[in-house]
Amino acid sequence: MENYLDIFINSYSEYWNYFLNLIYFREIENYFYGLIAISVIVWVLEILFPWRENQSIFRKDFWLDTFYMFFNFSFLIFSFL
């Protein structure tokens, strides 16, 4: 049982270190910052050219969508490790 616990702890600690490297070291190929940049660009375009009249800047589920964007990012990265 200790062996399984060690595997579990090591895998999550390695993933945590990988995630911190993604955030702290900014490179041109970094998917994390690319995701943020593309999302901000699309959000600004939605503000400048709204699909509907009187569309609010922060719609109903804006923060929920933001959470899922980062959750899916971490799930995607974790599935490839």
N, C-alpha and C positions, 0 to 999 in steps of 0.2 A: 504493500500500500504506500510505503514511503516513496517508492520509485515513481508511482503515478503522481503523487503530490509534487515531487521534484520536477517532473516533466511539466506539470501544470504551471508551477511557479516560474520556471525558467522560460517557458514560452511567452507568458504574459510580461515578464520583465524585459525580455528581448524585444517584444513588440512595443512596449512603452519607450524603450531607448530609441528604437527606430522612429517612432512617432515624434519624439522630442527632436531628433535629428532633422526630420522633415520641417518642423516649425522653426527651429533656430538657425539652420543653415539655408539661406536663400540662394537658390540656383535657378537658372533659366528653365530647366526641365522639371522643376518642382511642381508636382500635380496639385498640392495643397494650395499654393498661392495662385496657380492658374485657375483653379476652381473658383476662388474668391474673385479674381479679376474678371472672369467671364460673367459671373453672377452680378457683379456691380455694373458692368457694361450693359447687360440686358435690363437690369433694374432702371438704369438711367434712361435707356431707350424707352422703357415703358412709361417713365415720367414725361419724357419729351413728346412721345407719340402714343397717347393712351388708346387702348382698344375701344373703350366706351367713354362717353362724355361723363364728366364729374367723377372719374375714377380716382379713388384715394391713393395716396402715395404708399401708405402702409395698409394693405387690404386685410381682411379678416384673419387669415391664417398665415400672415407673413412670417412671424417668428416660428411657427410650427414648421413651415417649409424650410426655414434656415436651419433648424435643428435637424431635420431629416437629411438635408444636404450634407451636413458634417457627419451625421450618423452613418449614412450610406457610404461616405468616403472612407470612414474608418473600417466599416464592414468589408468594403471592397479591398482595401489594402491588407486587412487581416486574412482574407481568404486566399491571397496570393502568397503569403509567407509560408 
